[in-house]
Amino acid sequence: MDGEITTRAILGRTLDILRPDPGPFLVVTAMLTGGSFALQASLPESDWNLLIEFVVLILAQYAVTKRLLKRRFGDVTGDRLAVVFAISLLSTAAILFGYCALIAPGVLLSVRWFSAIPIALSGNLGIGDALRKSWQTAEGHGSAVFGVLLILYAPMIILLIAVVIASFNGDLFTAEPAPLATVAIDAVTNLTVVTSWYAAIAFLELRIPRKTALEEVFA
């Protein structure tokens, strides 16, 4: 797509994708939230919880993204689960390091690698190529993507801060939110994350006309 891509255009296209078929979106969000609650209830304070939730999240993103790409662009996806896992691990580690270091590098990587997974699936690309193509795809549209991430993640961050403040008992690191607050945080977090998967497809559609085969574009 030629011309400027705005935050409003990306969010609008995201709604266009969601509106005709909201069922999978709601089911995946509910399953992730329920699974997280069940995991915390059955394995309280377990060191494995975070790893299990991360793996489940990657599997869910793979399934949702593959389904959306097939529906929006045609049957152009392949079985790239291992690549998706590798990209998720690498990008998450790099982005978290960037946020912990100076914040700005984390923001930059979040924006530039926003569409790495749908690109890897649609273009049948490897890890490095998918990250590179995602970087190039975001070129010139960083402010729009950043705006999308800010709008999507702001409610989650505000809720998390509010819960921590409400649970504060004199020691920030021992603050424990009530079970209902934990469920609310999980629900909002999963709602945000799943919406961002749809937004990544929306951005890809705006950058590349749907009539164009993605495999040809990313060849």
Secondary structure as the mmCIF struct_conf table of DSSP 4:
data_model
#
loop_
_struct_conf.conf_type_id
_struct_conf.id
_struct_conf.beg_label_comp_id
_struct_conf.beg_label_asym_id
_struct_conf.beg_label_seq_id
_struct_conf.end_label_comp_id
_struct_conf.end_label_asym_id
_struct_conf.end_label_seq_id
BEND BEND1 GLY A 3 GLY A 3
HELX_RH_AL_P HELX_RH_AL_P1 THR A 7 LEU A 18
TURN_TY1_P TURN_TY1_P1 ARG A 19 PRO A 20
HELX_RH_AL_P HELX_RH_AL_P2 GLY A 23 SER A 42
BEND BEND2 LEU A 43 LEU A 43
TURN_TY1_P TURN_TY1_P2 PRO A 44 GLU A 45
TURN_TY1_P TURN_TY1_P3 ASP A 47 TRP A 48
HELX_RH_AL_P HELX_RH_AL_P3 ASN A 49 PHE A 73
BEND BEND3 ASP A 75 ASP A 75
HELX_RH_AL_P HELX_RH_AL_P4 LEU A 81 ALA A 101
TURN_TY1_P TURN_TY1_P4 LEU A 102 LEU A 102
BEND BEND4 ILE A 103 ILE A 103
HELX_RH_AL_P HELX_RH_AL_P5 ALA A 104 ARG A 112
TURN_TY1_P TURN_TY1_P5 TRP A 113 SER A 115
HELX_RH_AL_P HELX_RH_AL_P6 ALA A 116 GLY A 123
TURN_TY1_P TURN_TY1_P6 ASN A 124 ASN A 124
HELX_RH_AL_P HELX_RH_AL_P7 ILE A 127 THR A 137
TURN_TY1_P TURN_TY1_P7 ALA A 138 GLY A 140
HELX_RH_AL_P HELX_RH_AL_P8 GLY A 142 SER A 167
BEND BEND5 ASN A 169 GLY A 170
HELX_RH_3T_P HELX_RH_3T_P1 LEU A 172 THR A 174
HELX_RH_AL_P HELX_RH_AL_P9 PRO A 179 ARG A 207
BEND BEND6 ILE A 208 ILE A 208
TURN_TY1_P TURN_TY1_P8 ARG A 210 LYS A 211
BEND BEND7 THR A 212 THR A 212
HELX_RH_AL_P HELX_RH_AL_P10 LEU A 214 VAL A 217
TURN_TY1_P TURN_TY1_P9 PHE A 218 PHE A 218
#
